[in-house]
Amino acid sequence: MPNAFGEVFGPVGVEEAAEISEDERRFYSIEVPLDLMGPETGRLVTNCFSRFTSADMVVERMNFQDPAPLSLDGSLLLADPSLMDSNFKRAVLYLNHHSAEAGAEGFILNRPTHKKVGDLSLATNTPELDHVPVYVGGPVGTDHLIFASIHWLPEEKRLEFDSRLSASAAVARVSEGFHVVAFIGHSGWSAGQLEGEILERVWITHRPEGLPFTENSTSLWKDTLEGISPWHYLLALTPDDPSLN
């Protein structure tokens, strides 16, 4: 829901920042070193309060405050550097479905298999899809190949992400100029599970700012994290084994 989403993640100016509670201000002050934000007070406050998301605020807004619970549909989930689960270590996921009642579904964007659909032993009879890159979308349903089309809408500043396309629909999207990929499996959360993981600081939430694919998608986690804020830039420098930090 864009309005609720914007309330949590949208820019907060100097005047609005004055209305933030002392507890919220303390969270941001601890988690985001202010001396890293630059000398301009307006820029400092805006960056500090708009670029770092309090997990407690997100979960509280999801469950209690809004008449309609906050949906994180269309957001990115970046694994916190402390997450060592091999399925999601330094993963960037696109969350295409999320609700408090039904749980969530998403796809990992930075686990390329370095194969194309044409390299797989599939009887799709669609040579138009042979060039489509294949990614590991997550640990759920890995016996299925899922086609998805991804298109950045600059005027709306959002991603249009359609998953579970039929082969014929994927061919049509290719002909229309959409970015089409194939995922082996997907990622899923039961009702309340994702909210709990966000509260435990497992995930960093962020709105896409463009098409989240690069020629070297393995650098997507670091590149995206560095662009969120100076504090997140430091997080991106965390070694693969945090115990070595």
Secondary structure in CASP SS format (residue, H / E / C, confidence):
PFRMAT SS
TARGET T0000
AUTHOR 0000-0000-0000
METHOD secondary structure of the structure
MODEL  1
M C 1.00
P H 1.00
N H 1.00
A H 1.00
F H 1.00
G H 1.00
E H 1.00
V H 1.00
F H 1.00
G C 1.00
P C 1.00
V C 1.00
G C 1.00
V H 1.00
E H 1.00
E H 1.00
A H 1.00
A C 1.00
E C 1.00
I C 1.00
S C 1.00
E H 1.00
D H 1.00
E H 1.00
R H 1.00
R H 1.00
F H 1.00
Y H 1.00
S H 1.00
I H 1.00
E H 1.00
V C 1.00
P C 1.00
L H 1.00
D H 1.00
L H 1.00
M C 1.00
G C 1.00
P C 1.00
E C 1.00
T H 1.00
G H 1.00
R H 1.00
L H 1.00
V H 1.00
T H 1.00
N H 1.00
C H 1.00
F H 1.00
S H 1.00
R H 1.00
F C 1.00
T C 1.00
S C 1.00
A H 1.00
D H 1.00
M H 1.00
V H 1.00
V H 1.00
E H 1.00
R H 1.00
M H 1.00
N H 1.00
F H 1.00
Q H 1.00
D C 1.00
P C 1.00
A C 1.00
P C 1.00
L C 1.00
S C 1.00
L C 1.00
D C 1.00
G C 1.00
S E 1.00
L E 1.00
L E 1.00
L E 1.00
A E 1.00
D C 1.00
P C 1.00
S C 1.00
L C 1.00
M C 1.00
D C 1.00
S C 1.00
N C 1.00
F C 1.00
K C 1.00
R C 1.00
A C 1.00
V E 1.00
L E 1.00
Y E 1.00
L E 1.00
N E 1.00
H E 1.00
H E 1.00
S E 1.00
A C 1.00
E C 1.00
A C 1.00
G E 1.00
A E 1.00
E E 1.00
G E 1.00
F E 1.00
I E 1.00
L C 1.00
N C 1.00
R C 1.00
P E 1.00
T E 1.00
H E 1.00
K E 1.00
K E 1.00
V H 1.00
G H 1.00
D H 1.00
L C 1.00
S C 1.00
L C 1.00
A C 1.00
T C 1.00
N C 1.00
T C 1.00
P H 1.00
E H 1.00
L H 1.00
D C 1.00
H C 1.00
V C 1.00
P E 1.00
V E 1.00
Y E 1.00
V E 1.00
G C 1.00
G C 1.00
P C 1.00
V E 1.00
G E 1.00
T E 1.00
D E 1.00
H E 1.00
L E 1.00
I E 1.00
F E 1.00
A E 1.00
S E 1.00
I E 1.00
H E 1.00
W E 1.00
L E 1.00
P C 1.00
E C 1.00
E C 1.00
K C 1.00
R E 1.00
L E 1.00
E E 1.00
F E 1.00
D E 1.00
S E 1.00
R E 1.00
L E 1.00
S C 1.00
A H 1.00
S H 1.00
A H 1.00
A H 1.00
V H 1.00
A H 1.00
R H 1.00
V H 1.00
S H 1.00
E C 1.00
G C 1.00
F C 1.00
H E 1.00
V E 1.00
V E 1.00
A E 1.00
F E 1.00
I E 1.00
G E 1.00
H E 1.00
S E 1.00
G E 1.00
W E 1.00
S C 1.00
A C 1.00
G C 1.00
Q H 1.00
L H 1.00
E H 1.00
G H 1.00
E H 1.00
I H 1.00
L H 1.00
E C 1.00
R C 1.00
V C 1.00
W E 1.00
I E 1.00
T E 1.00
H E 1.00
R C 1.00
P C 1.00
E C 1.00
G C 1.00
L C 1.00
P C 1.00
F C 1.00
T C 1.00
E C 1.00
N C 1.00
S H 1.00
T H 1.00
S H 1.00
L H 1.00
W H 1.00
K H 1.00
D H 1.00
T H 1.00
L H 1.00
E H 1.00
G C 1.00
I C 1.00
S C 1.00
P H 1.00
W H 1.00
H H 1.00
Y H 1.00
L H 1.00
L H 1.00
A C 1.00
L C 1.00
T C 1.00
P C 1.00
D C 1.00
D C 1.00
P H 1.00
S H 1.00
L H 1.00
N C 1.00
END
